[in-house]
Amino acid sequence: MNALRILPGIPIPSAASHRRILVTGGAGFLGSHLCERLLNEGHEVTCLDDFSTGQERNIRKLRDSSRFHVVSHDVATPFVADVDEIYNLACPASPPHYQADPVRTMRTSVLGALNILDLARSRGIKVFQASTSEIYGDPDIHPQPEAYWGNVNPIGPRSCYDEGKRCAETLFFDYARNHDVRIKVVRIFNTYGPRMHPEDGRVVSNFIVQALKGEDITVYGDGAQTRSFCYVDDLIEGFVRLMNAPNDVTGPINIGNPGEFTMLELAEIVIDLVNSPSRIVHLPLPVDDPRQRRPDIEVAKRELGWTPRIKLMDGLRLTISYFDELLRAPSATGAYQREYREVVA
């Protein structure tokens, strides 16, 4: 097979706590924050990303570290890497991005998981899978515990992501049962914060960008549908705690903030924080859009000692500041200018 060899950049410190870690999807919103956290802990980090949705500017400041390495590669294509741990975050996560090429999304979820698991098996190392609350679909149980099997449409426009992630979870647990691969699986609920893509179609980024530009705030349906919003730093803390937990703590574990808000409530909060003249307008509800979403985090509390710390208002202020700076940024480079024009056009 055509394999990509990722070579270690510098000798890693001999202390057992310092590890060579591969983060797939490392240039994305969550991936870049995870890479930064791991670098700050003293590890050597390799970011693998095909940059289809990940952004170079997310990892620009990380390149100053001699312990940070970037490899441009599609996780759906086999590769090898000399690493001690793997975090698999590679997959577009916003509906406009994963629906743009649904077959590729499914390939990333399924073939990517197979390639990552084969690498972990060959090296005898731990591997982390970033799964999603979307595996619960439009839930009949509220809040959603890990034991709930979900209510997912297998043939709808969101299925490439929902079913791709469900299949990836199956593969992870089959590799654990049949090949003794040490796995960690987290189910991510709605997360927000700096480095979100301004056009990723997710509700927090949509509302903030629209409010900053003084445009209408687009709420789908009647706005009574609910979501629970976790600030990115809290989420990454959950990732690291799960990866460092004993081997028998495999997951799946819900990581998210159980605070629940309607879309109308969120829109009104953002308008108030931005002091925006924006009006709220309603558009038709997308197909298979969940009516409610809230994590049951009792397992995370018990097994990881984890609970979210950042309040929604505080996290939104930090996120608004990020997008405000992005929209005001000068055209330092051609690529940055192109992105800026896309945002403000």
N, C-alpha and C positions, 0 to 999 in steps of 0.2 A: 504494500500500500504506500501511497505518498504520505509520508509523515513529516511533521514539522518538529524539529528539535529546538526546544527552548533552553538555551544554555544559561547556567548561573552566571551572574555578572561579577560578583566579588565573593571572596570567602565569607561564609556565614559565621557569626560568632559561635563558639563551641557550647555556650550555655544552652541547655535543653529548652529553655523558654523562648529562644530565638529560632524561628523557623522560616523555611522557604515556602511561600504560600502563593498559589495560583488563584486569581480571581477572574473568572470568565464574565464577560459583560462589565469589565472593570471601568470602562469610560462612561457608563450610564449614570443615571441619577443616584441610585442606591450603590452601585458598584464603586463609584468614585469616593463616596463617603466611607465605604468599607475599606478601600485601599488606604485612604488617609488614616483611618483608625489603626490599621495594622502597621503602617509605617511608624506611627507615633509610639507604638508598643515595641519598636525595635526590630521588626521582622523584615525579611527581604520579600518583596512583593512583585509578582509578575502579573500585569494586566493584559488579558487576552480579549480582544474586541475586534469585530469587523467594521465598526463605526457606521453601521447602517442606521442606528438610532442613538448610539453613544456619541458624545461630543468631545473633541480634543480639548476644548477649553475647560472641561470638567477636571482634567488631570494635568493641566498645564503647570501648575505650581508644584505638583508632585514630582515632575521630571527633574527638579533640582536635587533630588535625593539620589545618591549613588546606589541605594538599595531598591530603587524602583525601575522596572523594566516594562516596556510596552511591546506587544506583539500583535500585529494586525492579522487576524485569522478568523475564519468562520468555524464555530464550534461544531457545526454539523459535519465537518470534514475531519477525519481522524488526525490525531497529533499525539506526540509524546512530550513529556516535560519532567525535568529533574526537580521535583518539589516534594514537600513533606505533608501538605494539606491542600485541599481544593474547596473553594466556594464557587458553586455554579449558579450564576445570576444571569446567564446569557439568554435573553428572550425579550422581544418588545413587549411592554406591559400596558400600554394605553390602547384603547379600542381603535382609534384611527391608525395607529402604527401596526398593530397586529392584524387588523382586517385589511390593510393595504395589499398584503401578499399572504393570504391565509395558508397556502401550501408551505411557503417558506417558514411561517410561524410554527406549523406542526413539525416540520423537519428540525427546526432549532430545538424544540422541546423534546422530541423523541430521539432523533439521532444524536443530538447534543448530549442528552442524558446517557445514552449508550456509550458514546466516546469517553465521556467523563468517568463513567463507572468502570469501563475497561482499563482506563489509566489508573484509577484508584486501586483496582484489583491487582494489576501488574506490579504496583509499587507497595501494596499493603498499607495504604494510608487512608485517613479519614476523608470523607467527602460530604459536602453540605449542599443540599438542594433548596433553592428558593422557590417554594411553591406559592400558592395563592388562595385567598378566600374565594376566588371565582370557582374553585372546585365544588363549593356549596351551591352554586347556581342561584336561582331565585328561591330562597330557603323557606321551608315549611316550619322550621324550628327556629326560635329566636330567644336569646342570642344563640349563635352557632357553636356547639362544642365539637371537639375533634372526632367524637364517635359518630357524628351525623354524616351520612353518606351523600347527602346532597340531592338537589333537584335540578339537573342540568339538561338542557336541550342539546342532544348530540348532533343535530344537523342544522343548527341556526348559524347566523353570521358571527356569533361570538364563540362558536364551538371549537374553532382552531386553537384558541388559547385555553379555554376551559378544559377541553378533552385532552389537549396536548399536555397540560400540567397534571391532569389526573393519570395519564399514561406514564408520565415521568415518575410520579410517586410509586406506581406499580412496579416499574423497573427497579427503583431504588430498593424497595422492600424485597423483591425477588433476588436481587444481588446480595442483599444481607442474609437472606435465608439460605440461598444455594451456594454462595461463594464467600461467605463470611466477610463481606465488605463492611467496614464500619461507616454507618451512615448517620446523617443528621438532616431532618426535614422540617422546615418551618413553613407555616401558612401565613402569608403576609396579608394584612388588611390595609385599607386605604392609608397611604403614607404621603406626606408632603414635606416641603422644605426647600432651601436653596439648591440650585442645580436641576430642578425640574425643567423639562423642555417647555418653552413658552407656548408651543403649539402641539402639546401631547394630547389634548382633548380631555384631560382629567379635570374634575370640577374645580379643585382649588386653583390650579394654574389658569384655567379659563376665567374664573371669576376675578382673580387678581389682575390679570392683564386687561380684561375688559374694563374694570373699575379704574385702573391707572390711565387708560386711554379715554375715559369718559364715555365709553360705548354702552349699549344696552347689555345688561347681564342676562344671558340666555339660560333659563331654567327649563328643563325638559319635563313634560307632563304637568301635573298640578303642583309639583315641588314638595309633595308630602313624603316622597320616598326618603329614606334615611341612610346615612353613612356614618362611620366612626373614623376619626382622623388621628393618625399617629405621627408625631414629629420624627424626622429621619434619625436624629441622634438617639432617640429612645429605641427605634427599631434596630439600629446597628448594635446597640448594647445587647439586645436580645439575641442577635445573631452570634455574637462573640461568646455570650454565656452558654448558648446551646453547644457551640463547637467545643468549648472547653469542659463541658459536663461529662460525667462518666459515660463509658461506651454504651451502657444499657439504656441511657436516655437518648433514644433515637428520634422521638417525635412520631407522627407529625404533631407540632405544637403551634397553636395560634399565637401570633405576635401582632398586637394591635391595641389601640386605645378603646376601651369600652364606652367612652363618652359618645352619645348618639345625638346627631343633629339632622334635621330635615334640610333639604336643599334650599328651601326658602330662608330658613334661619341662617344658614351659612352665607347666602347672598347678602342678607341684611347686615350681617357682621362685617363682611368685607367692605361693603359700601361705607359703613360707618368708620371703619379703621382707616380707609383711604381718604375719607371725606370727599367722596366722588359724587358727581351729578348723575351718575348712571341710573337708568330705570330698569326694573325687572320685567322681562318679557318671557312668554311661554312658547315653547316649541313642542312638537309631538315627541312622545316618549320613544326612545330607541327600542328595537326588538330585543326581547329577553333581558331588558334592564332590570336588575333586582329591585324589589320593592323596599327591602330593608337589609341592612348589613351591620352586624355588631358582633365582636368576638367574645366568646367565653374564654377568659384567660386564667382560669383556675389552675390548669396544668402548668402554665408558665410560672405562676406564683409559687406553686408547690415544688416543681422540679428545678427551676432556675433562680428562684428568689427575685423574679423580674416583675416590675410593674412600670407603666409609663410615668414620667415625671413632668414633662413639659405640657403646660396647659395650652388649650387651643389658641387663646388670645395671644399668648407669648410667642408661640410658634408661627402664627399668622403674621405677626409684626416682623419677625425675622425674614419670613418668606416674601412679604411685601417689599421690604428693604432691598432684597436681592433683585426682584423683578424691576423695581424702580431704577436701580443702578444699571441693570441690563438695558432698559429702554432708553436711558439717557447716555449710554456709553458712546464715546467717540469711536470712529472707525480706525482702530489701531492697525488692523490688517484687512486685507480684502475679504478673507473668509468671515471675519467678525462682522464686517460691514454687510455682507450678504445676509447673514443671520439676522442682523439688526433690521434690515429692510423687510425681511420676512415677517418679523414680529410686529412692526409698526405700520406695515402697508395696509 
